[in-house]
Amino acid sequence: IIPRKGAAMSQAWCTIESDPGVFTELIQRIGVKGVQVEEIYDLSEQTLNSLKPVHGLIFLFKWVKDEASDRKLLHGGAPGVFFAKQVVQNACATQAIISVLMNAAGVELGPELSRIKDFATALNEPEMIGQVIGQDKVLRTVHNSFSRPEPFMIEPDEKGGEEDDAFHFIGYVPVGDKLYELDGLQAGPIEIGEIKNGNWLGVAKPAIEKRIQKYSQKEIRFNLLAIVKNRQEVYNEEIKKIEAKLASGGENADELKAEKADYEQKIKNEKQKFQSWTEENVRRKHNFVPFIFNLLKELAQKGKLNEVVAAAQKQAEERMEAAAKAKAKAAGKDK
């Protein structure tokens, strides 16, 4: 999203895809350890509890101007809260992630973010902190490494337009006994509410639902992600607890062994998921245009291109016919 007018922009940041695999690798490559990103499809208590411990939430939505006049906007910041203004275009995804990580308790930030946090603490000025993030070469390089290859140069529309879609990332994170919304386009953090009994997700849920309802009549494109503790570490910790119980010779050994096997299977699933994310990120960054161009060229030289095109067109027509029949059948059942 485009930051406010007059904002400084030293180097270009690209737009990146809102994807848990992308964000997990991004976090790892800037030196943070022991966390990953998970996509959330519903805000049920069961779903949120299954992801604990949760360090913070990232919410993607179609941006509309919001002065936050009906909420508790803390101009200039709040005690103990890391907050940075967004002063660089397209940096909101990484900045929202950084905002959550900087405020999360017990996260190993690594040398790069630790250096920025120490410097930012001394500055204590949101716009200057935003400048530091926007001009950081390591963050920008890692962020831009997830850009999709663009084989063709497209001249940008400098004027833009009111109908242009602009999407924005914001963070929700607990600090002390308060929950804050961190939006780099605002003048400061927004205090959402007081946290009772450590249940900050219960405070975040109605705030996010309210925001979704506000825009849902005209917009359905939302994305909610959670920055959580690495699931393999969580499951390994649970296995150690079970093994300690088994070693003590307690009762219910069969149940404990079954529970251990369940966690071991979850670890295998996590490893497979991480491998899938790695492969998807490689494909995401690869430029397939030269391969496609040469494939078409070879097919044309061997006189097979028209045959392949005709077969593809036939398959497309068959899929369209099947979809139309399925739609008509479903419409008939509804009557």
C-alpha positions in Angstrom: 0.0 0.0 0.0 1.1 3.6 -0.6 2.1 5.4 2.5 1.1 9.0 3.3 2.1 11.8 1.0 5.6 13.2 1.4 6.9 10.0 2.9 10.6 9.1 2.3 11.4 6.3 -0.1 15.0 5.5 -0.5 14.9 2.1 -2.2 12.0 0.2 -3.8 10.3 -2.6 -1.9 8.2 -5.0 -4.0 4.8 -6.4 -3.2 4.9 -10.0 -1.8 2.3 -12.7 -1.5 0.4 -13.2 1.7 1.3 -16.8 2.4 2.4 -18.6 5.5 5.3 -20.3 3.7 6.6 -17.0 2.4 6.4 -15.3 5.7 7.9 -18.2 7.7 10.9 -18.3 5.4 11.2 -14.5 5.5 11.3 -14.6 9.3 13.9 -17.3 9.3 16.1 -15.5 6.8 16.2 -12.3 8.8 17.6 -14.3 11.7 14.5 -15.0 14.0 14.4 -18.5 15.4 11.7 -20.7 16.9 8.6 -19.2 15.2 6.5 -19.9 12.1 3.4 -18.4 10.5 0.0 -20.2 10.2 -3.1 -19.2 8.2 -6.3 -19.0 10.2 -9.6 -19.8 8.5 -11.9 -19.1 11.4 -11.8 -17.4 14.8 -13.2 -20.2 16.8 -11.8 -20.8 20.2 -10.8 -24.3 19.2 -8.8 -23.1 16.2 -7.0 -20.4 18.2 -6.3 -22.7 21.1 -4.7 -25.3 18.8 -2.1 -22.7 17.7 -1.0 -21.6 21.2 1.4 -20.1 22.1 0.5 -17.3 19.6 2.8 -14.3 19.5 0.6 -12.1 17.4 -1.8 -11.9 14.5 -1.4 -10.4 11.0 -4.5 -9.1 9.2 -4.6 -8.4 5.5 -7.5 -6.4 4.1 -8.4 -4.0 1.3 -7.4 -0.6 2.5 -9.7 2.3 3.0 -8.9 5.5 4.7 -9.4 5.1 8.4 -8.7 8.0 10.8 -9.3 5.7 13.8 -11.4 8.6 15.3 -13.7 6.1 17.2 -10.8 4.2 18.7 -8.1 4.9 21.3 -5.2 6.1 19.1 -2.1 6.7 21.1 -0.2 9.4 19.2 3.5 9.0 19.2 3.5 5.6 20.8 2.8 3.8 24.1 5.2 2.8 26.9 6.9 -0.5 26.2 5.3 -0.8 22.7 7.6 -1.0 19.6 5.8 1.1 16.9 7.1 2.2 13.6 5.5 4.4 11.0 5.4 3.0 7.4 7.3 5.4 5.3 8.2 3.1 2.3 5.7 1.8 -0.2 4.9 -1.9 -0.2 6.8 -2.6 3.1 3.6 -3.1 5.1 3.8 -7.0 5.1 7.3 -7.1 6.5 6.7 -4.2 8.8 3.6 -5.8 10.3 5.6 -9.0 10.9 8.5 -7.1 12.5 6.1 -5.1 14.7 4.7 -8.4 16.1 8.1 -9.9 16.6 9.6 -6.9 18.3 6.7 -6.8 20.9 6.5 -10.6 21.4 7.8 -12.0 24.6 10.4 -14.8 24.5 11.2 -14.6 20.8 14.9 -15.0 19.8 15.1 -12.0 17.4 18.6 -12.6 16.1 21.3 -10.0 15.5 19.6 -7.9 12.8 16.3 -7.3 14.5 18.0 -7.0 17.9 20.2 -4.2 16.5 17.2 -2.4 15.0 15.3 -2.7 18.3 18.1 -1.3 20.3 18.5 1.6 17.9 14.8 2.2 17.8 14.5 2.2 21.6 17.1 5.0 21.7 15.2 6.9 18.9 11.7 6.6 20.5 10.3 8.3 17.4 7.9 6.3 15.2 8.7 8.0 11.9 12.5 7.7 12.4 12.0 4.0 13.4 10.1 3.6 10.1 13.0 5.2 8.3 15.4 2.7 9.9 13.3 -0.2 8.8 12.7 1.1 5.3 16.4 1.8 4.7 17.7 -1.5 6.2 19.5 -3.4 3.4 19.1 -6.8 5.0 15.3 -6.5 5.5 14.8 -5.0 2.0 16.9 -7.7 0.3 15.1 -10.6 2.1 11.7 -9.0 1.4 12.4 -8.4 -2.3 13.7 -12.0 -2.7 10.1 -13.1 -2.6 9.0 -10.9 -5.5 7.5 -12.7 -8.5 9.7 -12.6 -11.6 8.4 -10.0 -14.1 9.7 -10.9 -17.6 7.9 -7.9 -19.1 8.3 -4.3 -18.1 5.0 -2.5 -17.4 5.0 1.2 -17.1 3.3 2.1 -13.8 0.4 4.5 -13.7 1.7 7.5 -11.8 -1.7 9.0 -11.4 -3.4 5.9 -10.0 -7.1 6.0 -9.5 -9.8 5.8 -7.0 -10.8 2.4 -8.1 -7.3 0.9 -7.7 -7.1 -1.9 -5.2 -4.7 -1.4 -2.4 -4.2 -4.0 0.3 -2.6 -3.4 3.7 -1.2 -5.5 6.6 -1.6 -4.7 10.2 -0.6 -6.5 13.4 -2.3 -7.4 16.7 -0.1 -8.0 19.6 -0.4 -8.1 23.4 2.0 -5.9 25.5 1.6 -6.1 29.2 -2.1 -6.2 30.1 -3.2 -4.4 26.9 -3.9 -5.5 23.3 -2.7 -3.2 20.6 -3.4 -2.8 16.9 -0.2 -1.8 15.1 -0.9 0.0 11.8 2.1 1.7 10.2 -0.2 4.2 8.5 -1.6 5.5 11.8 0.0 8.1 14.0 0.6 5.5 16.8 -0.6 2.2 18.2 -4.3 1.7 18.8 -5.3 0.3 22.2 -7.9 -2.4 21.6 -8.6 -3.3 25.1 -7.5 -4.8 28.4 -6.4 -8.4 28.6 -7.8 -10.5 31.5 -6.5 -13.8 32.6 -3.9 -13.8 29.8 -6.6 -14.3 27.1 -5.6 -11.7 24.6 -7.0 -13.7 21.7 -10.4 -13.3 23.2 -9.9 -9.5 23.0 -8.6 -9.6 19.5 -11.4 -11.8 18.1 -14.2 -9.2 18.3 -11.9 -6.4 17.1 -11.1 -8.3 13.9 -14.7 -9.5 13.4 -15.8 -5.9 13.7 -13.3 -4.8 11.1 -14.4 -7.6 8.7 -18.0 -6.7 9.2 -17.3 -3.1 8.4 -16.0 -3.9 4.9 -17.7 -7.2 4.2 -20.6 -5.7 2.3 -18.3 -4.6 -0.5 -15.2 -6.7 0.0 -14.6 -10.4 0.8 -10.8 -10.6 0.4 -9.4 -10.9 3.8 -6.5 -12.9 5.1 -5.6 -13.7 8.8 -2.3 -15.2 9.9 -0.9 -16.1 13.2 2.8 -15.8 14.2 3.2 -18.8 16.5 5.9 -20.8 18.3 7.5 -23.4 16.0 5.1 -26.3 16.1 7.8 -29.0 16.0 9.3 -27.5 19.1 5.9 -27.4 20.8 5.3 -31.1 20.0 8.7 -32.2 21.1 8.2 -30.5 24.4 4.9 -32.4 24.8 6.7 -35.7 24.0 9.3 -35.0 26.7 6.5 -34.5 29.2 4.9 -37.8 28.2 8.2 -39.6 28.3 8.8 -38.3 31.9 5.4 -39.6 32.9 6.1 -43.0 31.4 9.5 -43.1 33.1 7.9 -42.5 36.5 5.8 -45.7 36.0 2.4 -44.0 36.3 -0.9 -45.4 35.2 -2.5 -45.1 31.7 0.7 -46.1 29.9 -1.2 -47.1 26.8 -3.0 -43.8 26.6 0.3 -41.9 27.0 2.0 -44.0 24.3 -0.9 -43.3 22.0 -0.6 -39.6 22.7 3.1 -39.7 22.1 2.5 -41.4 18.7 0.0 -38.7 17.8 2.6 -36.0 18.5 5.2 -37.9 16.5 2.9 -38.0 13.5 2.2 -34.2 13.9 6.0 -33.6 13.7 6.2 -35.7 10.5 3.3 -33.6 9.1 5.1 -30.4 10.0 8.3 -31.5 8.3 6.4 -32.3 5.2 4.7 -29.0 5.3 8.0 -27.1 5.6 9.4 -29.1 2.7 6.3 -28.2 0.6 6.7 -24.5 1.6 10.4 -24.6 0.5 9.4 -26.1 -2.9 6.6 -23.6 -3.4 8.9 -20.7 -2.7 11.4 -21.9 -5.2 8.7 -22.2 -7.9 7.3 -18.8 -6.8 10.6 -17.1 -7.5 11.5 -18.9 -10.7 10.9 -17.3 -14.1 9.2 -19.9 -16.3 8.8 -17.7 -19.4 12.1 -18.9 -21.1 11.1 -22.5 -20.6 7.6 -21.9 -22.0 8.9 -19.9 -24.9 11.4 -22.6 -25.8 8.8 -25.4 -25.4 6.4 -23.7 -27.8 9.3 -23.1 -30.2 10.3 -26.8 -30.2 6.7 -27.9 -30.6 6.3 -25.5 -33.6 9.5 -26.7 -35.2 8.3 -30.3 -34.9 4.9 -29.4 -36.3 3.1 -30.4 -33.1 2.1 -27.0 -31.8 -1.3 -26.8 -33.5 -2.1 -30.4 -32.3 -1.3 -29.5 -28.7 -3.3 -26.2 -28.9 -6.3 -28.1 -30.3 -6.1 -30.7 -27.6 -5.9 -28.0 -24.9 -8.9 -26.2 -26.3 -10.9 -29.4 -26.4 -10.1 -30.1 -22.7 -11.0 -26.6 -21.8 -14.4 -26.9 -23.6 -15.0 -30.2 -21.8 -14.3 -28.7 -18.4 -16.6 -25.8 -19.2 -19.4 -28.1 -20.3 -19.0 -30.3 -17.1 -19.1 -27.2 -14.9 -22.2 -25.9 -16.7 -23.9 -29.3 -16.2 -23.0 -29.4 -12.5 -24.3 -25.9 -12.0 -27.5 -26.7 -13.8 -27.9 -29.9 -11.7 -27.3 -28.0 -8.5 -29.8 -25.3 -9.5 -32.4 -28.0 -10.2 -32.0 -29.5 -6.7 -32.5 -26.0 -5.1 -35.9 -25.7 -6.7 
